[in-house]
Amino acid sequence: MADWQKIDGGITAPKGFKAAGIAAGLKSSGMPDLALILSETEAIAAGVFTTTQVRAACVDYCRQRLQAKASARAILCNAGQANAATGEQGWQDALKSAELLGTELNISPQAILLASTGVIGQRIKMDALAKGIPSLVAAASTDGGKDAAKAIITTDLVTKSIALETIIDDRPVRIGGIAKGSGMIHPNMATMLSFITCDAAVATHLWQDMLKRAVDKSFNQITVDGDTSTNDSVIALANGQSRTSAITEMGKNAQKLEAMLTAVCQYLAKAIARDGEGATCLIEVQVSGAPDNKAASTVAKTIAGSSLVKSAIFGRDPNWGRIAAAAGRAGVKFSQDELQIKLGDFILMENGQPLEFDRQAASNYLKQAAAGAYLQEDTVLISVCIGNGSGTSTAWGCDLTYKYVEINAEYTT
Amino acid sequence: MADWQKIDGGITAPKGFKAAGIAAGLKSSGMPDLALILSETEAIAAGVFTTTQVRAACVDYCRQRLQAKASARAILCNAGQANAATGEQGWQDALKSAELLGTELNISPQAILLASTGVIGQRIKMDALAKGIPSLVAAASTDGGKDAAKAIITTDLVTKSIALETIIDDRPVRIGGIAKGSGMIHPNMATMLSFITCDAAVATHLWQDMLKRAVDKSFNQITVDGDTSTNDSVIALANGQSRTSAITEMGKNAQKLEAMLTAVCQYLAKAIARDGEGATCLIEVQVSGAPDNKAASTVAKTIAGSSLVKSAIFGRDPNWGRIAAAAGRAGVKFSQDELQIKLGDFILMENGQPLEFDRQAASNYLKQAAAGAYLQEDTVLISVCIGNGSGTSTAWGCDLTYKYVEINAEYTT
């Protein structure tokens, strides 16, 4: 049983956080494109960033800042231009963005973290940004979470926002989060971004470790098209304003906080996979029996990322051979004589032997589960057991549709 | 300059080989589905097979046979049923197939190699196979290469066949090859298969080493959808009937033979990528400046396999940001300040800085090259340099189209 409840408010649900989202003219569509998350007091800050060799300036900037000091007052995010692969000029633009916001907020630019999303190779429209910042700061409020959630999206069809509350030391402790992303990478709108706020008091190293583990069980387990972004960033702030005692080591309270943090990350990660470009349903792949969790994760992500499996699910076709083939090529050693494959409750293969099954009923399961997944009430569930090991993992993905090709072929730079 | 010339005849061009392809009723379509390649005398045999954990019975069978003795008289290939993930029964069916053909040819079943392609999880239709074998053997002839090329395909739109001739010891030496595959894996028709015949006399270990290296530079460098097959097999027979002196160590003649073998493999590999499911054009990705060839290969294959790059090429969109992003996530360390990206002759990024370029002209290049690629006269060329290293590699792929999704979603098991 979950030890927390859902509440309203998104990233401004935790105490001491304000947020804003405005249209500053960065997107040619005129949609909101500039977001601010502001902590009233200094918050400890943890970040997990893309591991790719081609990175946006903001990713290098945040890494450097957090290495120097793991705390922050504000996060500034622009949508429309990714500021990735923009060379030295992109780096200068990042520094200038922090300076502009620091001046307006009257705080050190060092206390500001940055994120960008949009077209790779395009610089931020700095004039529009400079003009927008005073309005952005003026708009910051304790119920601005929704506006910020809107201002960070690009090709997303829906905003992704959540807030959870638990009790620590008899006081409510809250975590809020927003995310954007319609794929691990967007067409030209490269990026998966998530910002998380928390009002617990927690030691810096512990917060970073918790975030890393939570990301490994959530954002790192989703795939839409296998393309990693140049801008992927997850930043989590914790400001201690719940006034609970500081969590400085692993223990009951730390576990409670980490479980809630993980739940927030998983909610947002699944929301991204469900909103995958062109997708009609969320696919959940559960792998068990692996030598360890890492091996299970590799198999789960390979199945969730297989174009053939994804196409079959789009066709509502219980084509288990493709699932077996994807598991086999994942790079994890196992005996095919121990392979078990299930689709929902239908066992399709057992001990490496194909079973007779009701193909029509299995196809009907796919149709129903996919329809339910569309309504966010269900998922298409693929379960694979590869042996007797204790390793387990869950990955999430979406189906591959005509719409995905359309979005990515017909968008012209 | 190539040291050989193209000749007619495919796999029956080399001396001492016969082949046949017939419709034995394995495919419900009634198309040819059973192929035989027969060497008049014992030929040394080399094989390279899928590395996946979920393998077809014929793959395990060939591995075992070739480990015991690296020679063969015949290859039997059925299309329609992959005989993969068919458990113990699939293994018995493989043994029985070899036994049936051995009896008909009056040779040991040990001298027969097997390959299957078709729906994963389906057993070979053994009754049809048994009935077909006498006609198959009767049909074998020295100009049966074309028939065999037809009988091994499944969703392929065209057959893939080639023969080359060079001079060794003043005598003609020939290599012929056929292949099937419309992707690394087919929808339900899992498989990339290639069979190669050669009339040179060459030492067993040398032939196996040559084949391995040739496959690494050809079949292992193509990707259609990133899904590795359960049945992938390349088998090469060399029977010595050119009556040239035996090639027993690396030297001028061995290099000549290996170069020609590599050319045969690359021709067939590119033919497969060009015939990728739903593809409209062949994409060639050349990577240079890597620390070593392996690193270059990894980057080249990641770019060629990126759904976003493939979609952009389908849209004839010079969207170099996606190429940079794919290079960055390949898992190879490089400095983004040294990245150069070219599309045809257009330099789009230099020293990690985006360059101004004529977008319309670059899009026109894509349109022309893709049209040429369709006619097998051209390819869409992407060149990426990631640093100052000496590592280079070329990979081949195809664009991602609506048709790919249609083929893979609308095929119902």
Interface residues (C-beta under 8 A of the other chain):
Chain A: T51 T52 Q53 V54 R55 A82 A84 A85 T86 G87 E88 V119 I120 G121 I185 P187 N188 A190 D225 G226 D227 T228 S229 T230 G305 S306 S307 L308 S311 A312 F314 G315 D317 P318 N319 W320 G321 R322 A324 A325 A326 A327 G328 R329 A330 V332 K333 F334 S335 Q336 D337 L339 M349 N351 G352 Q353 P354 R359 S363 L400 T401 Y402 Y404 V405 E406 N408 A409 E410 Y411 T412 T413
Chain B: T51 T52 Q53 V54 R55 A82 A84 A85 T86 G87 E88 V119 I120 G121 I185 P187 N188 A190 D225 G226 D227 T228 S229 T230 G305 S306 S307 L308 S311 A312 F314 G315 D317 P318 N319 W320 G321 R322 A324 A325 A326 A327 G328 R329 A330 V332 K333 F334 S335 Q336 D337 L339 M349 N351 G352 Q353 P354 R359 S363 L400 T401 Y402 Y404 V405 E406 N408 A409 E410 Y411 T412 T413
